[in-house]
């Protein structure tokens, strides 16, 4: 966040919102790991063992994004952001660019972004990339070897300090398309709640009870998110 103003509303989105655009999830039965071993393509060890294989895997995912379009839930959140301005922050666990293509601007990709690369020498060097990453792709800032801007298993998710600051000051926190059981994102609801925020869950399946969630809305993201956004004040 470029401003020192903290958002009134923090939204967390997970794989469920992109699944309704036809994107395969990482954890589903027909997920992205179907033809690859997770240890080979989403761990630091796998990356340094066979960089070409890992780069090719994310090249394939990046190229596939063009076949999918933002859905009504993505557009509803972008419209809500336009209405709220700096009172809105979107945090996503997804590595796709569907939020941005729907018009969202205040987005933090905590697990990385398929449309960006980082530098092996200096991870703070990030740059937009839409082509085919190879072993010859270099950081435009220092000339170091590039790597996918993906948080591998065992690595620290991105923007955690900004996210925690926002959760500490927000009035409402809503999580969409995620069961919110995998940490650290699973801790967001309890953290926000401990500072007085109202917590809402919008998901295809919701738990029967959760001590940290005040409101549960069950259904497809494309149906319930536009309605919730329209009614948000």
Secondary structure, DSSP 4 states (H G I P E B T S, - for coil): --SSPPPSEEEEE-HHHHHTTTPPPSSSTT-TTTTS-HHHHSBHHHHHH-HHHHHHHHHHHHHHGGG----HHHHHHHHHHHHHGGGEEEEES--SSHHHHHT--SEEETTEEEEEEEESS-TT-EEE--S---TT-B-TTT-PBEEEEE--BTSPPTTHHHHHHHHHH-SEEEEES----STTGGGHHHHHHHTT-EEEEEESS--S--TT-SEEEES-HHHHHHHHHHH--
